[in-house]
Amino acid sequence: MKRKKLSKKKINKLLKSREMNWNYEKGFLKKTFEFESFTAAFSFMTAVAFEAEKMNHHPNWSNVYNRVDIHLQTHDTAGVTGLDFELASLCDRAAR
């Protein structure tokens, strides 16, 4: 099932209404997570990876030491969809 690409206005409204500390830039939801150590950052990525696989929705991310940068976009729509907001919320929960 193809998801509907959200408008920039809708994305910004959702970010504000959900009080999410994510940014919308250049067609992606973006956030940087910082952890106490590399092990904590890697554990976070592992937890997110298992859930992302279940969702069949995979983040663009990179890791340097204790930092994980994530850029979310639904690739088949070339834009942000509700699925990206679901994964962003999952990331936030996993980081706590």
C-alpha positions as CSV (number, residue, x, y, z in Angstrom):
1,M,0.0,0.0,0.0
2,K,1.5,3.3,-1.1
3,R,1.4,6.0,1.6
4,K,0.3,9.6,0.9
5,K,3.1,12.2,1.0
6,L,2.3,14.9,3.6
7,S,2.5,18.6,2.8
8,K,5.1,20.8,4.4
9,K,2.2,22.6,6.3
10,K,0.8,19.2,7.6
11,I,4.3,18.0,8.6
12,N,5.0,21.2,10.6
13,K,1.5,21.0,12.2
14,L,2.2,17.4,13.3
15,L,5.6,18.3,14.7
16,K,4.1,21.1,16.8
17,S,1.0,19.2,17.9
18,R,3.0,16.1,19.0
19,E,5.7,18.3,20.6
20,M,8.3,16.3,18.7
21,N,11.9,17.6,18.8
22,W,12.4,16.7,15.2
23,N,13.1,19.1,12.3
24,Y,11.8,19.0,8.7
25,E,14.5,19.9,6.2
26,K,14.9,19.1,2.5
27,G,12.2,16.5,2.4
28,F,13.2,14.6,5.6
29,L,12.4,14.5,9.3
30,K,15.7,14.9,11.0
31,K,17.0,14.5,14.5
32,T,20.3,13.9,16.3
33,F,20.4,11.7,19.4
34,E,23.4,11.8,21.8
35,F,24.1,9.1,24.3
36,E,26.5,8.5,27.1
37,S,28.7,6.1,25.1
38,F,29.2,4.3,21.8
39,T,27.6,1.2,23.4
40,A,24.5,3.1,24.3
41,A,24.2,4.6,20.8
42,F,24.7,1.2,19.3
43,S,22.1,-0.4,21.6
44,F,19.6,2.3,20.6
45,M,20.3,1.6,16.9
46,T,19.8,-2.1,17.5
47,A,16.5,-1.6,19.2
48,V,15.2,0.7,16.5
49,A,16.5,-1.7,13.7
50,F,14.4,-4.6,15.0
51,E,11.2,-2.5,15.1
52,A,12.0,-0.8,11.8
53,E,12.3,-4.2,10.2
54,K,8.9,-5.2,11.5
55,M,7.5,-2.0,10.0
56,N,9.3,-2.6,6.8
57,H,10.5,1.0,7.0
58,H,14.2,1.7,7.4
59,P,15.9,4.9,8.5
60,N,18.7,6.7,6.9
61,W,21.1,7.1,9.7
62,S,24.7,7.4,10.7
63,N,26.6,6.8,13.9
64,V,29.8,8.4,15.2
65,Y,30.8,7.4,18.7
66,N,27.9,8.5,20.9
67,R,25.9,10.3,18.3
68,V,23.2,9.0,15.9
69,D,21.9,11.2,13.1
70,I,18.6,10.1,11.6
71,H,16.8,11.3,8.4
72,L,13.4,9.8,7.8
73,Q,11.6,9.7,4.5
74,T,9.2,7.2,2.9
75,H,11.3,6.3,-0.2
76,D,8.5,5.2,-2.5
77,T,6.8,8.6,-2.1
78,A,10.0,10.6,-2.0
79,G,8.6,12.5,0.9
80,V,7.4,12.3,4.5
81,T,4.4,10.2,5.4
82,G,2.6,9.1,8.5
83,L,4.9,6.1,8.6
84,D,7.9,8.4,9.2
85,F,6.1,9.9,12.2
86,E,5.5,6.4,13.5
87,L,9.2,5.6,13.2
88,A,10.2,9.0,14.7
89,S,8.0,8.3,17.8
90,L,9.5,4.8,18.1
91,C,13.0,6.4,18.0
92,D,12.1,8.8,20.7
93,R,10.7,6.0,22.9
94,A,13.8,3.9,22.3
95,A,16.1,6.8,23.3
96,R,14.5,7.2,26.7
